[in-house]
Amino acid sequence: MSNINHVSVTVDIWSDRKMRGFLGVTAHYLEKDEERIELKSNLLACDRFKGSHTAERICEQFEAVCDEYSIKNKIDYIISDNAANMRKAFTVCFPTEQEDEDVDEEDDLDDPELWHDLSLEDQETVDAALAKKQRLQCFAHTLQLVVGDGLKETKGTTSSLAKLSKLSSLLHTSTTFKDVFDAEFGEQRGIPAAVTTRWNSTLRQVKAVLRCEHPKLCRVLEKAGHKELLFTAREWNVLKELVDIMNPFGEATDLTQGEKIVTISSVVPSVLSLNHHLEKLKPQVCFLSSLVRSLQVSLKKRFGGIFINVKMATLTQDGTTAPFSDPVYLKAAALDPAFSLMWIDHHVLVSLEVKAEVLQHVKELILREAVETEQPTPCVDEQENLGQGEGLFAAYYKRKKKDVGTTPALQLSHYLHIADGQNVLLFWAMNMKVLPSLFKVAITVLAVPASSAPVERVFSHGGIILRPHRAQMSDRLLTNLVFCKCNAL
């Protein structure tokens, strides 16, 4: 990464089955050559982390990893979950966003003593190491909290989901019931178990049971002697309505957890589209209107910075900066030709005059950064090349594409004209020389991951490697095996 100037990292801590802690750090950047651009992801460390998981110790070990790879001054963004120690480790120097609460309800998210808890020496150490960096929240984790808020405030799904959970458990514990179920629906049909920390596993569970015809499922349950698990017509319709409401949330989660694709550009369009989806559902839902309302309230709270930036909400009165207010989200969405500025027209629910202001604001954000790195390139006149060289058709081969302009403003205007849903990496590979100033902005913002999913995948590999019959493996060997697995070509 010696020739890379902009790197973003994801950071998290994992405990293996022997309760040994490991600090994981992954690096993400765009690598370019003359003809193509590739999004690169590398595991930098999955190192043993001993002792208490305090913010100071996390920051210290993270610094050591950065020093080992000489990337301390190249890091633009750090993506982590919302755990209190992670917030404290990476936000003490730049408290730019009011964070959402994690599972631990005792954490005070607006604690003014967060920075002052460190000693003066620690403050200076952390400040020097992280002066350039900004911490971003994990999009997937925040969306998980939104869904959790919605389901917590909704009573209409309780009985349906409770029966579904028991049905899934029965399929995984009773061979007798499984035989009866398979005889009716086939061996390939099943109902997966839900994982409490992954809301979309519940969505998959609901979809699986709805693929079974309601009358047939009732006959199977009666035949197996489990009448208590029969779904009433109302409960079955509640599950159908739940899928209609939650499907777009599942799609947004999947869009923003990729590793080899650009994900940061999907954040703003996803959040605004989800809000629009909920707004349209309000007059249509029959059973889960409270769920729709709760989801929309939580969405606007936990992604408040996005709604403020597009003028769908007002600034907070207490002076704190709302979550997801970093301009990188707006710039990334605009510089992805799959979205461009279309999301403003479709999903920013304000007047036309205010939409025009939002549009101008996003353009100014991009132009401001483009101007800072602008290196004017002269226009190439096609006529200068005509008649040069040898051969009958020499002029055809020597003709060069005209530059669209020497200013970032002209380049942005041309970009908005030609952006038409193309693949983002392919588009910028083809236009890096035509739009040089914009390209420098794009290559910086589009490499940022939307979530901490990459480092969580590292830990999944660790769990697979350290299977129960290999539980005596040393921590050093586990670290090396995970490193080789994740960095294999």
Helices and strands as residue ranges (DSSP letters): E 7-15, E 21-32, E 37-48, H 55-69, E 75-80, H 84-91, H 120-130, E 134-137, H 139-152, H 158-173, H 175-185, H 199-210, H 214-223, G 227-229, H 233-255, G 264-266, H 267-281, H 289-302, H 304-309, H 328-334, H 342-347, H 352-372, H 382-385, H 394-398, H 408-418, H 424-431, H 436-445, H 453-465, G 468-470, H 475-486
